[in-house]
Amino acid sequence: MSALAQREAAEIREEWLGRALSTLPADRRSAEAAISGLYRLIGLAPPRFHWVSSPVAALTTVPPGVRLRPSETVERMAEWPLPRRFSALMRDLCRQIDTGLRWGHRPMEQLVTREVHGWLRSSSDRSLLLSLEGAHDSQFHRAMAWYATQCVSWVAHYDALRRAAGVVFTAAQTRQFELWAQVARSAGPWWPREGVCVVSERPVAVRIEVWGDDGEVRLHCADGPAVRYADGWDVYAWHGTRVPSWVVTDPSARRIAREVNVEVRRCAIENIGWASYIDQAGLRLVASAPDPGNPGSELLLYDMRKETRVLLAVNGSVERDGRRRRYGLTVPGFFEDPIAAAGWTYGLSAEQYSLLVRRT
């Protein structure tokens, strides 16, 4: 495996990440031509196209001249015949290419799977799915198979095998793959029905952050929406977690107390800062102790709500900005000892946790 091939795979990964997070207007002509080609591959005539400004517009409006059957509602998307047929077409293409891989391609295939496919699944795919989840009032999981077909990670995977590893596609495989790649390069998500296809424009703004040792990206904006579309629909995200707008724009201990979603509460508290939140919420300090797994730091145990306490600790590893993050972990209300509570979060006893040299 050459260093040149590795660099080329990395460049292909960045190229597709840029496509996935693009805020440029859609290339409507190119997208329509590619989708029409995919319709032909499943034996259907090209559809009429209905363009919308955002995914939420696609899911809340009916194209002019269309009378939906009960099975064609958004809530029953898993029953739509065309998404299932297109997804099956894509999976068959992937199986064909995988079957034709020679043994000599295996080392590069492993690299591409890890550095291209896996990385983009954690970055671009997660960003797309986060936005689409926000557009669904419910039943998002029922549409997941179709949305996964539209994620760029699998396209980038086979593009990297072809360009960086020298995998040769047949003429038919090339024709179909180029159609999928062309759609991914040209527009936002699309929803196919017989006779009509709804296609969304791209967002006009996307805010991200780089995180982790691998430099993955995730949606995040500390002062506004992380994704915004031309019609005003937006998605708020805090370090990769989709949140209500108040978590970013107006977090408070009162709102946090009313929130039932644990992850949303966590994000809102992080935005306020644990020290400010503890002060605003009037949490009672139960006990404190030096952290044996993180020398120089202290463990603080607070009463949070009935039968629940929160352990305030300092991260054992340094963040990308060189600081150690302070964070809170909810623990059962019977804990009186911060060290025992810290051990519980790792599945250890207090004695075992006390023997740690350094935790992460």
KEKE-3310 file (N, C-alpha, C; in steps of 0.2 Angstrom, whole numbers, plus 5000, padded with zeros to 4 digits):
npx = (5004:5004:5011:5006:4994:4987:4987:4979:4967:4963:4962:4951:4941:4940:4935:4922:4917:4916:4907:4895:4893:4890:4885:4881:4870:4859:4863:4852:4849:4858:4856:4843:4844:4852:4844:4833:4840:4842:4829:4826:4834:4827:4816:4807:4799:4806:4803:4792:4798:4798:4804:4810:4813:4818:4821:4811:4801:4799:4793:4781:4773:4763:4766:4760:4746:4746:4738:4739:4740:4734:4745:4756:4760:4771:4773:4772:4783:4792:4785:4784:4786:4796:4808:4812:4815:4825:4835:4838:4843:4855:4861:4863:4872:4884:4886:4890:4902:4910:4911:4919:4931:4949:4961:4973:4968:4964:4971:4971:4957:4953:4960:4952:4939:4941:4947:4940:4926:4921:4925:4918:4905:4904:4905:4900:4888:4881:4879:4869:4859:4855:4850:4839:4832:4827:4818:4807:4792:4789:4792:4805:4814:4809:4811:4825:4832:4831:4836:4849:4854:4856:4867:4883:4894:4895:4896:4908:4917:4917:4921:4934:4940:4940:4947:4959:4963:4963:4953:4943:4928:4914:4907:4893:4892:4899:4891:4880:4885:4890:4878:4873:4883:4883:4870:4873:4882:4875:4863:4852:4843:4831:4815:4807:4793:4781:4780:4782:4795:4802:4813:4826:4833:4850:4856:4858:4867:4880:4886:4900:4911:4928:4933:4939:4952:4954:4950:4937:4921:4907:4890:4889:4885:4887:4880:4868:4858:4864:4862:4855:4841:4835:4822:4820:4819:4827:4841:4846:4861:4872:4888:4886:4874:4857:4847:4834:4830:4831:4841:4853:4851:4844:4847:4842:4841:4828:4822:4829:4826:4813:4815:4814:4822:4837:4850:4848:4846:4859:4867:4862:4866:4880:4881:4877:4887:4894:4897:4889:4876:4874:4874:4863:4853:4853:4859:4863:4878:4884:4896:4914:4929:4947:4952:4957:4959:4963:4974:4976:4964:4946:4933:4915:4900:4883:4866:4853:4840:4825:4830:4842:4858:4872:4888:4901:4915:4932:4939:4950:4958:4966:4957:4955:4958:4968:4963:4956:4940:4926:4914:4897:4890:4876:4871:4865:4854:4858:4872:4884:4897:4909:4920:4916:4905:4911:4918:4908:4903:4912:4910:4917:4922:4924:4936:4943:4943:4951:4963:4967:4979:4978:4964:4954)
npy = (4994:5010:5026:5036:5032:5032:5045:5050:5043:5050:5063:5061:5058:5070:5078:5072:5075:5089:5090:5084:5093:5105:5121:5127:5132:5120:5109:5109:5103:5094:5085:5081:5074:5063:5057:5053:5044:5034:5030:5025:5013:5005:5002:5012:5027:5043:5055:5068:5083:5090:5104:5109:5120:5115:5101:5099:5106:5097:5086:5091:5096:5093:5088:5098:5093:5080:5066:5059:5042:5033:5025:5032:5042:5053:5047:5033:5030:5019:5010:5014:5010:5014:5020:5008:5000:5007:5007:4994:4992:4999:4992:4980:4984:4987:4974:4967:4974:4972:4958:4956:4961:4958:4948:4956:4969:4970:4975:4989:4991:4989:5000:5010:5007:5010:5024:5031:5027:5024:5035:5046:5041:5044:5058:5066:5058:5057:5071:5074:5065:5070:5082:5078:5070:5080:5086:5077:5074:5063:5045:5044:5034:5024:5028:5027:5018:5022:5035:5032:5026:5038:5044:5050:5042:5028:5030:5038:5028:5018:5026:5029:5017:5014:5025:5027:5014:5007:4998:4990:4994:4986:4991:4992:4994:5005:5015:5015:5018:5031:5038:5038:5045:5057:5062:5063:5073:5084:5089:5091:5080:5067:5062:5049:5045:5036:5044:5057:5066:5072:5085:5091:5107:5112:5117:5134:5138:5130:5125:5119:5109:5103:5088:5075:5063:5059:5069:5071:5078:5087:5093:5109:5124:5138:5150:5151:5143:5127:5122:5130:5134:5141:5144:5147:5137:5128:5119:5116:5112:5105:5102:5090:5085:5085:5098:5108:5125:5133:5128:5133:5147:5152:5146:5139:5135:5133:5129:5118:5109:5106:5098:5082:5074:5067:5069:5082:5089:5088:5095:5108:5111:5110:5121:5132:5130:5120:5125:5137:5132:5124:5134:5141:5132:5129:5117:5105:5102:5087:5079:5080:5076:5072:5068:5052:5046:5056:5066:5081:5086:5088:5078:5081:5079:5081:5084:5081:5078:5070:5054:5055:5059:5071:5069:5079:5081:5082:5080:5067:5068:5079:5092:5097:5110:5111:5112:5105:5097:5101:5091:5083:5069:5059:5050:5036:5040:5035:5036:5042:5044:5052:5046:5033:5034:5039:5027:5019:5024:5018:5005:5000:4997:5008:5006:5000:5010:5019:5015:5018:5025:5034:5041:5041)
npz = (5000:4995:5000:4992:4988:5000:5003:4992:4995:5006:5001:4993:5002:5009:4998:4996:5009:5008:4998:5004:5014:5008:5004:4992:4979:4972:4958:4948:4935:4933:4944:4941:4929:4933:4943:4934:4926:4936:4938:4926:4927:4935:4928:4925:4918:4917:4931:4935:4942:4958:4966:4982:4996:5007:5018:5027:5021:5010:5017:5022:5012:4998:4982:4968:4959:4964:4971:4986:4991:5006:5010:5006:5014:5024:5037:5034:5026:5025:5018:5005:4988:4979:4986:4992:4981:4975:4985:4985:4973:4974:4984:4978:4968:4976:4981:4969:4966:4977:4976:4965:4969:4970:4978:4980:4982:4995:5006:5003:5003:5016:5022:5015:5020:5033:5034:5025:5022:5036:5043:5036:5038:5052:5051:5039:5036:5048:5050:5040:5043:5056:5052:5044:5054:5062:5053:5053:5061:5068:5068:5061:5061:5053:5040:5039:5031:5018:5019:5022:5010:5003:5009:5008:5012:5007:4994:4993:4997:4987:4977:4981:4981:4967:4962:4970:4973:4962:4958:4946:4938:4930:4914:4916:4929:4931:4925:4933:4945:4943:4941:4954:4961:4955:4958:4972:4972:4967:4974:4988:4999:4992:4987:4981:4971:4960:4945:4950:4958:4973:4977:4988:4990:4995:5011:5016:5025:5036:5051:5059:5069:5073:5080:5091:5090:5077:5069:5065:5060:5066:5068:5075:5084:5094:5095:5087:5074:5068:5056:5042:5031:5016:5017:5030:5039:5051:5060:5076:5085:5097:5099:5091:5094:5092:5096:5105:5101:5112:5120:5115:5113:5124:5138:5154:5171:5175:5163:5160:5171:5168:5156:5148:5141:5143:5136:5130:5141:5146:5137:5138:5151:5149:5141:5149:5158:5171:5184:5185:5182:5194:5203:5199:5200:5213:5219:5231:5240:5243:5246:5244:5236:5234:5217:5214:5202:5194:5197:5206:5203:5208:5215:5215:5223:5221:5226:5215:5210:5215:5220:5213:5209:5205:5199:5198:5189:5182:5166:5161:5151:5139:5130:5112:5112:5122:5135:5150:5151:5162:5168:5171:5178:5180:5194:5204:5218:5230:5233:5244:5244:5234:5227:5227:5219:5207:5204:5201:5189:5180:5182:5193:5210:5224:5230:5220:5210:5217:5215:5202:5191:5181:5174:5159)
capx = (5000:5008:5009:5002:4987:4984:4985:4973:4961:4962:4959:4944:4937:4939:4931:4916:4914:4914:4900:4890:4892:4890:4879:4880:4863:4859:4864:4846:4849:4862:4852:4837:4847:4855:4838:4830:4844:4841:4822:4826:4837:4822:4811:4801:4800:4808:4797:4791:4802:4796:4809:4808:4818:4821:4818:4804:4796:4798:4789:4775:4769:4761:4767:4754:4743:4747:4734:4742:4736:4736:4752:4761:4761:4778:4774:4773:4788:4795:4781:4784:4789:4802:4814:4814:4818:4832:4840:4840:4847:4861:4865:4866:4878:4889:4888:4894:4909:4913:4912:4924:4938:4954:4965:4978:4965:4961:4974:4968:4950:4953:4961:4947:4934:4942:4948:4935:4919:4920:4926:4912:4899:4904:4905:4895:4882:4878:4876:4864:4854:4853:4845:4833:4828:4824:4812:4802:4789:4789:4794:4811:4818:4806:4814:4832:4835:4831:4841:4856:4855:4858:4873:4889:4900:4896:4898:4915:4920:4918:4925:4941:4942:4941:4952:4965:4966:4964:4948:4940:4921:4912:4904:4886:4893:4902:4886:4875:4889:4891:4872:4872:4888:4880:4865:4876:4886:4871:4857:4850:4839:4826:4809:4804:4787:4780:4778:4785:4801:4803:4820:4827:4839:4855:4856:4862:4873:4881:4891:4903:4917:4932:4933:4942:4959:4954:4948:4930:4917:4900:4887:4889:4885:4886:4876:4863:4857:4870:4860:4849:4839:4833:4815:4820:4819:4834:4842:4851:4865:4877:4893:4884:4868:4852:4844:4829:4834:4832:4847:4858:4849:4842:4847:4841:4840:4821:4820:4833:4822:4807:4817:4814:4827:4844:4855:4846:4848:4866:4869:4860:4870:4886:4881:4878:4893:4892:4897:4883:4870:4874:4872:4856:4848:4853:4860:4866:4884:4884:4902:4919:4935:4952:4950:4963:4961:4965:4978:4975:4957:4942:4926:4910:4894:4878:4859:4850:4833:4823:4834:4847:4863:4876:4895:4905:4922:4936:4941:4957:4962:4966:4954:4959:4960:4972:4960:4952:4933:4923:4907:4893:4887:4871:4872:4860:4854:4861:4879:4886:4905:4911:4924:4912:4901:4915:4920:4902:4902:4917:4909:4922:4921:4927:4943:4947:4944:4956:4970:4969:4984:4976:4958:4953)
capy = (5000:5016:5033:5040:5029:5034:5052:5050:5041:5056:5068:5059:5059:5077:5080:5070:5079:5095:5089:5083:5099:5111:5126:5130:5130:5113:5109:5105:5100:5088:5080:5078:5069:5057:5053:5051:5038:5029:5028:5020:5007:5001:5001:5017:5033:5049:5058:5075:5085:5096:5106:5112:5124:5112:5094:5100:5108:5091:5082:5094:5098:5088:5091:5100:5088:5073:5064:5053:5036:5032:5022:5037:5048:5053:5042:5027:5030:5013:5006:5017:5005:5016:5020:5001:4997:5011:5005:4987:4993:5002:4986:4975:4987:4986:4967:4966:4977:4968:4951:4957:4963:4953:4948:4961:4975:4969:4980:4996:4991:4990:5007:5014:5006:5014:5031:5035:5025:5024:5042:5049:5039:5048:5065:5068:5055:5059:5078:5073:5061:5074:5087:5074:5069:5087:5087:5072:5075:5056:5039:5045:5027:5020:5031:5027:5014:5026:5040:5029:5025:5044:5046:5050:5038:5023:5033:5039:5022:5015:5030:5029:5010:5015:5030:5026:5007:5004:4993:4991:4992:4985:4996:4993:4996:5012:5019:5016:5021:5038:5041:5039:5050:5063:5064:5066:5079:5090:5092:5088:5073:5067:5057:5047:5042:5035:5050:5063:5065:5079:5085:5097:5112:5112:5122:5140:5139:5124:5126:5112:5109:5097:5085:5069:5062:5058:5075:5071:5084:5087:5100:5113:5131:5140:5156:5151:5136:5124:5121:5134:5133:5147:5146:5149:5131:5127:5114:5118:5106:5106:5096:5084:5082:5090:5101:5113:5131:5137:5126:5137:5154:5154:5140:5141:5130:5131:5125:5111:5105:5103:5094:5075:5071:5067:5072:5089:5093:5088:5100:5114:5112:5112:5128:5137:5129:5117:5129:5142:5128:5122:5139:5143:5127:5128:5110:5105:5098:5081:5078:5081:5072:5073:5062:5048:5044:5062:5070:5088:5088:5086:5075:5085:5075:5085:5082:5084:5078:5064:5048:5056:5064:5072:5069:5084:5079:5085:5075:5065:5069:5086:5093:5099:5117:5111:5112:5099:5099:5099:5088:5080:5062:5057:5043:5034:5044:5032:5037:5047:5045:5054:5041:5027:5036:5039:5020:5016:5025:5014:4998:4998:4998:5013:5003:4999:5016:5023:5012:5020:5029:5040:5039:5045)
capz = (5000:4994:5003:4987:4988:5006:5002:4987:4998:5011:4997:4991:5008:5010:4993:4997:5014:5005:4994:5009:5018:5003:5004:4986:4976:4969:4951:4946:4929:4934:4948:4938:4924:4937:4946:4929:4924:4941:4937:4920:4929:4938:4923:4925:4915:4921:4934:4935:4947:4962:4970:4988:4999:5013:5019:5031:5016:5007:5021:5024:5007:4993:4975:4964:4955:4966:4977:4990:4994:5013:5011:5003:5019:5027:5042:5031:5021:5024:5014:4999:4984:4975:4990:4993:4975:4974:4990:4983:4967:4977:4988:4973:4965:4981:4981:4963:4966:4982:4974:4960:4972:4970:4985:4980:4983:5001:5011:5002:5004:5023:5023:5013:5024:5040:5033:5021:5024:5043:5045:5033:5042:5058:5050:5034:5037:5055:5049:5036:5047:5061:5049:5042:5060:5064:5049:5054:5068:5071:5063:5058:5060:5047:5034:5039:5026:5012:5020:5022:5003:5001:5012:5004:5014:5003:4987:4993:4998:4981:4973:4983:4978:4960:4960:4974:4974:4955:4957:4939:4938:4923:4911:4919:4936:4931:4923:4938:4951:4941:4943:4962:4963:4952:4963:4978:4971:4964:4977:4994:4999:4987:4989:4974:4970:4953:4942:4953:4963:4977:4979:4992:4990:5000:5016:5015:5030:5040:5056:5061:5073:5072:5086:5092:5088:5070:5066:5062:5061:5069:5068:5082:5084:5101:5095:5082:5071:5065:5049:5040:5024:5013:5019:5037:5043:5054:5065:5081:5087:5102:5099:5087:5097:5090:5103:5104:5100:5118:5123:5112:5113:5131:5142:5161:5176:5175:5157:5161:5176:5164:5150:5150:5137:5146:5132:5129:5148:5147:5132:5140:5156:5146:5138:5154:5163:5177:5190:5184:5183:5201:5207:5197:5202:5220:5221:5238:5239:5247:5248:5239:5238:5228:5212:5213:5195:5190:5202:5205:5202:5214:5213:5219:5223:5222:5225:5209:5210:5219:5219:5208:5211:5200:5201:5194:5188:5177:5161:5162:5145:5137:5124:5107:5114:5127:5142:5153:5152:5168:5166:5176:5177:5185:5197:5209:5224:5237:5234:5248:5243:5227:5225:5225:5213:5201:5202:5198:5182:5177:5184:5198:5217:5227:5231:5213:5207:5221:5213:5196:5190:5177:5170:5153)
cpx = (5004:5006:5005:4995:4983:4982:4979:4967:4959:4959:4952:4939:4935:4934:4924:4913:4912:4908:4894:4888:4891:4884:4878:4873:4864:4860:4857:4846:4853:4859:4846:4839:4849:4849:4834:4833:4842:4833:4822:4829:4832:4815:4805:4804:4802:4802:4797:4795:4799:4801:4807:4814:4822:4818:4812:4799:4794:4793:4782:4771:4768:4762:4761:4752:4744:4742:4737:4738:4738:4743:4758:4762:4768:4778:4774:4778:4792:4791:4781:4788:4796:4808:4816:4818:4825:4837:4842:4844:4854:4865:4867:4872:4884:4891:4892:4901:4913:4915:4918:4931:4943:4958:4970:4975:4963:4964:4971:4961:4949:4955:4955:4941:4935:4943:4943:4928:4917:4920:4920:4906:4898:4903:4899:4888:4878:4875:4870:4858:4851:4848:4838:4828:4824:4818:4806:4799:4789:4791:4800:4814:4815:4808:4822:4835:4836:4836:4848:4858:4858:4864:4879:4894:4901:4898:4906:4919:4922:4922:4932:4944:4944:4947:4959:4968:4966:4958:4944:4933:4920:4908:4897:4887:4895:4896:4881:4879:4889:4884:4871:4877:4886:4875:4868:4880:4882:4866:4857:4846:4834:4821:4806:4797:4786:4777:4780:4790:4802:4810:4821:4833:4844:4853:4860:4868:4873:4887:4894:4909:4921:4933:4937:4949:4959:4952:4941:4926:4910:4897:4887:4889:4883:4881:4870:4862:4863:4869:4854:4848:4836:4826:4814:4820:4826:4835:4848:4855:4871:4882:4890:4877:4862:4848:4838:4833:4835:4839:4853:4857:4847:4841:4846:4840:4833:4819:4823:4829:4816:4809:4817:4819:4834:4849:4854:4848:4855:4869:4868:4864:4877:4887:4881:4884:4890:4892:4891:4877:4869:4871:4865:4851:4848:4854:4864:4872:4883:4890:4907:4925:4940:4951:4957:4964:4963:4968:4977:4968:4952:4935:4921:4904:4888:4871:4856:4843:4831:4827:4839:4852:4868:4883:4898:4913:4926:4939:4948:4961:4961:4962:4958:4962:4965:4970:4957:4945:4930:4916:4904:4891:4882:4872:4866:4860:4857:4868:4880:4894:4906:4915:4920:4907:4905:4917:4914:4901:4907:4916:4914:4919:4925:4935:4947:4948:4950:4963:4972:4974:4982:4970:4958:4947)
cpy = (5006:5022:5037:5038:5032:5041:5054:5049:5047:5062:5067:5060:5066:5080:5078:5074:5086:5095:5088:5089:5106:5115:5130:5128:5124:5114:5105:5101:5093:5083:5077:5073:5063:5053:5050:5044:5032:5026:5023:5013:5002:5000:5006:5023:5038:5052:5065:5077:5091:5098:5110:5115:5120:5105:5095:5102:5101:5086:5084:5097:5093:5091:5092:5094:5081:5072:5058:5048:5036:5029:5026:5043:5047:5048:5035:5026:5023:5008:5009:5012:5008:5017:5013:4998:5001:5008:4998:4987:4995:4996:4981:4977:4986:4979:4965:4968:4973:4961:4951:4959:4957:4954:4954:4968:4975:4974:4987:4996:4992:4997:5011:5013:5010:5021:5035:5033:5026:5032:5047:5047:5043:5055:5067:5065:5057:5066:5078:5070:5066:5079:5084:5072:5075:5088:5083:5074:5068:5051:5040:5038:5023:5022:5030:5023:5018:5032:5038:5028:5032:5047:5045:5045:5032:5025:5034:5033:5019:5019:5030:5022:5011:5019:5029:5019:5003:4998:4995:4989:4990:4991:4998:4996:5003:5017:5020:5020:5029:5041:5043:5045:5057:5066:5067:5072:5085:5093:5089:5082:5073:5061:5055:5043:5040:5041:5056:5062:5072:5079:5092:5101:5110:5118:5128:5141:5132:5126:5120:5114:5102:5094:5078:5068:5061:5064:5075:5077:5083:5093:5103:5120:5134:5147:5156:5144:5134:5123:5126:5134:5140:5149:5147:5143:5130:5121:5117:5112:5109:5100:5090:5082:5088:5092:5106:5120:5134:5134:5130:5145:5156:5149:5143:5135:5128:5127:5118:5107:5102:5098:5087:5072:5072:5071:5080:5092:5093:5094:5107:5116:5114:5119:5133:5136:5126:5121:5134:5138:5126:5128:5141:5138:5126:5121:5110:5100:5093:5080:5079:5077:5073:5067:5058:5046:5050:5067:5077:5090:5085:5083:5079:5081:5080:5082:5085:5084:5071:5057:5048:5061:5065:5072:5074:5082:5083:5079:5074:5066:5076:5086:5096:5106:5117:5111:5105:5101:5096:5096:5084:5074:5061:5050:5042:5038:5041:5033:5043:5049:5047:5049:5035:5028:5036:5032:5017:5018:5021:5007:4996:5000:5005:5012:5003:5005:5020:5021:5015:5025:5036:5037:5043:5049)
cpz = (5000:4998:4999:4987:4994:5006:4997:4991:5003:5007:4995:4996:5009:5004:4994:5004:5012:5002:4999:5013:5014:5004:4998:4983:4972:4961:4949:4940:4930:4938:4945:4932:4927:4940:4940:4926:4929:4940:4931:4922:4932:4934:4923:4921:4919:4925:4933:4942:4951:4967:4976:4991:5005:5014:5023:5026:5012:5010:5023:5018:5002:4986:4971:4960:4957:4972:4980:4992:5002:5014:5009:5008:5022:5033:5040:5026:5020:5020:5007:4994:4981:4980:4991:4987:4973:4979:4988:4977:4969:4980:4983:4969:4969:4981:4975:4963:4971:4980:4969:4963:4972:4977:4986:4982:4991:5006:5009:5004:5012:5025:5021:5018:5031:5039:5029:5023:5031:5045:5042:5036:5048:5057:5046:5035:5043:5054:5045:5040:5052:5058:5047:5048:5062:5059:5050:5061:5071:5066:5059:5056:5055:5041:5034:5033:5019:5013:5020:5015:5000:5004:5008:5006:5009:4996:4987:4994:4992:4976:4974:4981:4971:4959:4963:4974:4967:4954:4950:4940:4931:4920:4914:4926:4936:4929:4929:4944:4949:4942:4950:4964:4960:4956:4969:4978:4969:4969:4984:4994:4994:4989:4983:4975:4962:4950:4944:4958:4966:4979:4983:4990:4995:5005:5014:5020:5034:5044:5059:5066:5072:5079:5086:5089:5080:5066:5062:5064:5063:5069:5075:5080:5091:5101:5090:5080:5068:5058:5048:5033:5022:5015:5026:5042:5045:5059:5070:5084:5092:5102:5096:5089:5095:5096:5101:5104:5107:5122:5121:5114:5120:5136:5150:5165:5176:5169:5158:5166:5173:5159:5152:5146:5141:5142:5131:5136:5148:5143:5135:5146:5154:5144:5144:5158:5169:5183:5190:5185:5190:5205:5206:5200:5210:5223:5227:5237:5245:5250:5242:5241:5232:5223:5211:5206:5191:5195:5201:5204:5208:5211:5218:5218:5225:5222:5219:5209:5214:5216:5214:5211:5205:5202:5196:5195:5182:5172:5162:5157:5142:5130:5118:5108:5120:5135:5144:5154:5158:5165:5172:5174:5182:5188:5202:5215:5230:5238:5239:5247:5236:5224:5223:5219:5207:5199:5199:5191:5177:5178:5189:5205:5219:5227:5225:5210:5210:5218:5206:5196:5187:5173:5164:5153)
residu = (MET:SER:ALA:LEU:ALA:GLN:ARG:GLU:ALA:ALA:GLU:ILE:ARG:GLU:GLU:TRP:LEU:GLY:ARG:ALA:LEU:SER:THR:LEU:PRO:ALA:ASP:ARG:ARG:SER:ALA:GLU:ALA:ALA:ILE:SER:GLY:LEU:TYR:ARG:LEU:ILE:GLY:LEU:ALA:PRO:PRO:ARG:PHE:HIS:TRP:VAL:SER:SER:PRO:VAL:ALA:ALA:LEU:THR:THR:VAL:PRO:PRO:GLY:VAL:ARG:LEU:ARG:PRO:SER:GLU:THR:VAL:GLU:ARG:MET:ALA:GLU:TRP:PRO:LEU:PRO:ARG:ARG:PHE:SER:ALA:LEU:MET:ARG:ASP:LEU:CYS:ARG:GLN:ILE:ASP:THR:GLY:LEU:ARG:TRP:GLY:HIS:ARG:PRO:MET:GLU:GLN:LEU:VAL:THR:ARG:GLU:VAL:HIS:GLY:TRP:LEU:ARG:SER:SER:SER:ASP:ARG:SER:LEU:LEU:LEU:SER:LEU:GLU:GLY:ALA:HIS:ASP:SER:GLN:PHE:HIS:ARG:ALA:MET:ALA:TRP:TYR:ALA:THR:GLN:CYS:VAL:SER:TRP:VAL:ALA:HIS:TYR:ASP:ALA:LEU:ARG:ARG:ALA:ALA:GLY:VAL:VAL:PHE:THR:ALA:ALA:GLN:THR:ARG:GLN:PHE:GLU:LEU:TRP:ALA:GLN:VAL:ALA:ARG:SER:ALA:GLY:PRO:TRP:TRP:PRO:ARG:GLU:GLY:VAL:CYS:VAL:VAL:SER:GLU:ARG:PRO:VAL:ALA:VAL:ARG:ILE:GLU:VAL:TRP:GLY:ASP:ASP:GLY:GLU:VAL:ARG:LEU:HIS:CYS:ALA:ASP:GLY:PRO:ALA:VAL:ARG:TYR:ALA:ASP:GLY:TRP:ASP:VAL:TYR:ALA:TRP:HIS:GLY:THR:ARG:VAL:PRO:SER:TRP:VAL:VAL:THR:ASP:PRO:SER:ALA:ARG:ARG:ILE:ALA:ARG:GLU:VAL:ASN:VAL:GLU:VAL:ARG:ARG:CYS:ALA:ILE:GLU:ASN:ILE:GLY:TRP:ALA:SER:TYR:ILE:ASP:GLN:ALA:GLY:LEU:ARG:LEU:VAL:ALA:SER:ALA:PRO:ASP:PRO:GLY:ASN:PRO:GLY:SER:GLU:LEU:LEU:LEU:TYR:ASP:MET:ARG:LYS:GLU:THR:ARG:VAL:LEU:LEU:ALA:VAL:ASN:GLY:SER:VAL:GLU:ARG:ASP:GLY:ARG:ARG:ARG:ARG:TYR:GLY:LEU:THR:VAL:PRO:GLY:PHE:PHE:GLU:ASP:PRO:ILE:ALA:ALA:ALA:GLY:TRP:THR:TYR:GLY:LEU:SER:ALA:GLU:GLN:TYR:SER:LEU:LEU:VAL:ARG:ARG:THR)
# end
